[in-house]
Amino acid sequence: MSGNIQLLTDTLARAKRENRAALIGYLPAGIPTVDGGIAAIETVLTSGADILEVGLPHSDPVLDGPVIQTADDIALRGGVRIADVLRTVREAHAATGKPVLVMTYWNPIDRYGIERFATELAAAGGAGVILPDLPVQESDLWRKHAAAHDLATVFVVAPSSTTERLHEIAGAGSGFLYASALMGVTGTRTTAGATAQDLVRRIRAATGLPVCVGIGIADATQAAEVAAFADGVIVGTALVKAMLDAPDAEAGRAALGALTAELATGVRHPSLYT
């Protein structure tokens, strides 16, 4: 299958032509069920998100905060498997035509089989993979298979990264670079701060790839703040929390739709919030 990564590239480029940042949502597969998770993800994509990251639930999500850890635990106790994640990607992409990536730790891919995972993700219409814990220097085999199947390999860059490290990551990544707004695990914060803006500036000095900022963005005001200097605004924990706090699946989708629409307004019309 071809065109997977191109859709991602085109989506980010279109947002740039529209003089705005892209809105990128994140939800784990299997919340509250596999079918319910697919419906939730489609709600986010039809309510204003340009791109969606599907989380592959993991038993030891060391880089994730308590909200996403709770969601992963619910999904795993519900029996979610990699096949369900791939089905989620397939159905969400088919229903909306928008780029869908998988965000996962490396161990599940390694155990599933690198070639098998890349082949099946591409066949599902996936645009690529975000790998927060795969060191660039150990990524050659994955990147070879990803390139063969037209999948983006998105690396996460921390504020602590040295200039040398930034150049190394930028040279290996594709699709976009994920800039962590803050040090630490995922979660919401009161402000994105100047740290993220400085990191974006440093990354742009090393690459022409789009730079998307995540970790800590919870509302339209923060989304508008980040949209002023980033190519994409990534929101995960706030969306997951909206699902978890809802009394039932229908209410969860309504909350997701409302929050996504608000975030989309923030990235499209930042002057309303800044």
Disulfide bonds with the S-S distance in Angstrom:
none
